[in-house]
Amino acid sequence: MIKEASKDFAGFMAELDGEAVLVEVYTPLCVPCQDLKKNILPNVADKVTVLTVNAAENLEGLNIIQGSIGSITSVPVLALFRNGGLCGVHRGTMTLEELEEFIEE
C-alpha cells in the first residue's frame, strides 16, 4: 500500500509503528522522486507499507524524519522503519533491485 503520510504528529508516529514502513521524502517538482513513486515503489508495496512525505507541504512529517535521520538537503530520501525503529536510510534514487535489497536487509 502507498499512501501520503499524515500531517499531524500523532498520526504520523502511529503510521511508523507498522511491521515494515518505507518512507519516501519527495517534492512535487523532483523528477527522480516522481519516477520512484510511480514506477518503482508500487513494486514493493506488497512487502512494506509505503508512506510518502511531501517535503514542501508536510512540515511535521519532515521534522519527524529529520529527527530520526538528520538534515535532509536533497530528495528523494528513503527511510526504512520496522516496528517504529529506524533500520536504514538511502539518499537519492535507486533501481527496483536496489530497493528490494534495501528492504530485505
C-alpha positions as a Markdown table, in Angstrom:
| # | Residue | x | y | z |
|---|---|---|---|---|
| 1 | Met | 0.0 | 0.0 | 0.0 |
| 2 | Ile | 1.2 | 3.5 | -0.9 |
| 3 | Lys | -0.3 | 6.5 | 0.9 |
| 4 | Glu | 0.5 | 10.1 | 1.8 |
| 5 | Ala | 1.7 | 10.4 | 5.3 |
| 6 | Ser | -0.4 | 12.0 | 8.0 |
| 7 | Lys | 0.3 | 15.7 | 8.6 |
| 8 | Asp | -0.2 | 15.6 | 12.3 |
| 9 | Phe | 2.4 | 14.3 | 14.8 |
| 10 | Ala | 0.3 | 11.6 | 16.5 |
| 11 | Gly | -1.0 | 10.3 | 13.2 |
| 12 | Phe | 2.4 | 10.2 | 11.6 |
| 13 | Met | 4.0 | 8.4 | 14.6 |
| 14 | Ala | 1.2 | 5.8 | 14.5 |
| 15 | Glu | 1.9 | 5.2 | 10.8 |
| 16 | Leu | 5.6 | 4.5 | 11.5 |
| 17 | Asp | 4.7 | 1.8 | 14.0 |
| 18 | Gly | 4.0 | -0.8 | 11.3 |
| 19 | Glu | 6.0 | -4.0 | 10.9 |
| 20 | Ala | 7.8 | -2.6 | 7.8 |
| 21 | Val | 7.3 | 1.0 | 6.7 |
| 22 | Leu | 9.2 | 2.7 | 3.9 |
| 23 | Val | 9.1 | 6.5 | 3.9 |
| 24 | Glu | 9.8 | 8.4 | 0.8 |
| 25 | Val | 10.5 | 12.1 | 1.3 |
| 26 | Tyr | 9.9 | 14.0 | -2.0 |
| 27 | Thr | 8.9 | 17.3 | -3.6 |
| 28 | Pro | 6.4 | 17.6 | -6.4 |
| 29 | Leu | 8.9 | 19.1 | -8.8 |
| 30 | Cys | 11.5 | 16.4 | -8.3 |
| 31 | Val | 11.5 | 14.2 | -11.4 |
| 32 | Pro | 13.5 | 11.4 | -9.9 |
| 33 | Cys | 11.1 | 11.4 | -6.9 |
| 34 | Gln | 8.1 | 11.1 | -9.1 |
| 35 | Asp | 9.7 | 8.3 | -11.1 |
| 36 | Leu | 10.5 | 6.4 | -7.9 |
| 37 | Lys | 6.9 | 7.0 | -6.6 |
| 38 | Lys | 5.1 | 6.0 | -9.9 |
| 39 | Asn | 7.4 | 3.3 | -11.3 |
| 40 | Ile | 9.4 | 1.6 | -8.5 |
| 41 | Leu | 7.6 | 2.0 | -5.2 |
| 42 | Pro | 4.4 | 0.2 | -6.4 |
| 43 | Asn | 6.5 | -2.9 | -7.0 |
| 44 | Val | 7.4 | -3.2 | -3.3 |
| 45 | Ala | 4.1 | -2.0 | -1.8 |
| 46 | Asp | 3.1 | -5.7 | -1.2 |
| 47 | Lys | 6.2 | -6.1 | 1.0 |
| 48 | Val | 6.1 | -2.9 | 3.0 |
| 49 | Thr | 3.8 | 0.0 | 3.7 |
| 50 | Val | 5.0 | 3.0 | 1.7 |
| 51 | Leu | 4.4 | 6.4 | 3.2 |
| 52 | Thr | 5.2 | 9.4 | 1.1 |
| 53 | Val | 6.1 | 12.8 | 2.7 |
| 54 | Asn | 5.8 | 15.9 | 0.6 |
| 55 | Ala | 8.6 | 18.0 | 2.0 |
| 56 | Ala | 7.0 | 21.2 | 0.7 |
| 57 | Glu | 3.7 | 20.6 | 2.4 |
| 58 | Asn | 4.1 | 18.2 | 5.3 |
| 59 | Leu | 6.5 | 20.0 | 7.6 |
| 60 | Glu | 5.5 | 17.9 | 10.7 |
| 61 | Gly | 6.4 | 14.7 | 8.8 |
| 62 | Leu | 9.6 | 16.2 | 7.5 |
| 63 | Asn | 10.6 | 17.3 | 11.0 |
| 64 | Ile | 9.9 | 13.8 | 12.4 |
| 65 | Ile | 12.0 | 12.2 | 9.7 |
| 66 | Gln | 14.8 | 14.7 | 10.1 |
| 67 | Gly | 14.8 | 14.0 | 13.8 |
| 68 | Ser | 15.4 | 10.3 | 13.0 |
| 69 | Ile | 17.9 | 10.6 | 10.1 |
| 70 | Gly | 19.4 | 14.1 | 10.3 |
| 71 | Ser | 19.1 | 17.0 | 8.0 |
| 72 | Ile | 17.6 | 16.5 | 4.5 |
| 73 | Thr | 19.2 | 18.7 | 1.9 |
| 74 | Ser | 18.1 | 16.9 | -1.2 |
| 75 | Val | 15.4 | 14.5 | -2.3 |
| 76 | Pro | 14.4 | 11.7 | -2.7 |
| 77 | Val | 15.2 | 10.2 | 0.7 |
| 78 | Leu | 14.1 | 6.7 | 1.6 |
| 79 | Ala | 13.9 | 5.7 | 5.3 |
| 80 | Leu | 13.0 | 2.2 | 6.4 |
| 81 | Phe | 11.3 | 1.7 | 9.7 |
| 82 | Arg | 10.5 | -1.6 | 11.4 |
| 83 | Asn | 8.1 | -1.5 | 14.4 |
| 84 | Gly | 8.8 | 2.2 | 14.8 |
| 85 | Gly | 12.6 | 1.9 | 14.8 |
| 86 | Leu | 14.8 | 3.3 | 12.0 |
| 87 | Cys | 16.6 | 0.4 | 10.1 |
| 88 | Gly | 18.1 | 2.2 | 7.2 |
| 89 | Val | 18.4 | 5.4 | 5.1 |
| 90 | His | 19.1 | 5.9 | 1.4 |
| 91 | Arg | 19.6 | 9.3 | -0.2 |
| 92 | Gly | 18.9 | 9.6 | -3.9 |
| 93 | Thr | 17.1 | 7.4 | -6.3 |
| 94 | Met | 17.5 | 3.6 | -6.7 |
| 95 | Thr | 16.6 | 0.8 | -9.0 |
| 96 | Leu | 13.9 | -1.7 | -8.2 |
| 97 | Glu | 16.6 | -4.3 | -7.5 |
| 98 | Glu | 18.5 | -1.9 | -5.1 |
| 99 | Leu | 15.3 | -1.1 | -3.3 |
| 100 | Glu | 14.4 | -4.7 | -2.8 |
| 101 | Glu | 17.8 | -5.4 | -1.3 |
| 102 | Phe | 17.4 | -2.3 | 0.9 |
| 103 | Ile | 14.1 | -3.6 | 2.2 |
| 104 | Glu | 15.4 | -7.1 | 2.9 |
| 105 | Glu | 18.5 | -6.0 | 4.9 |
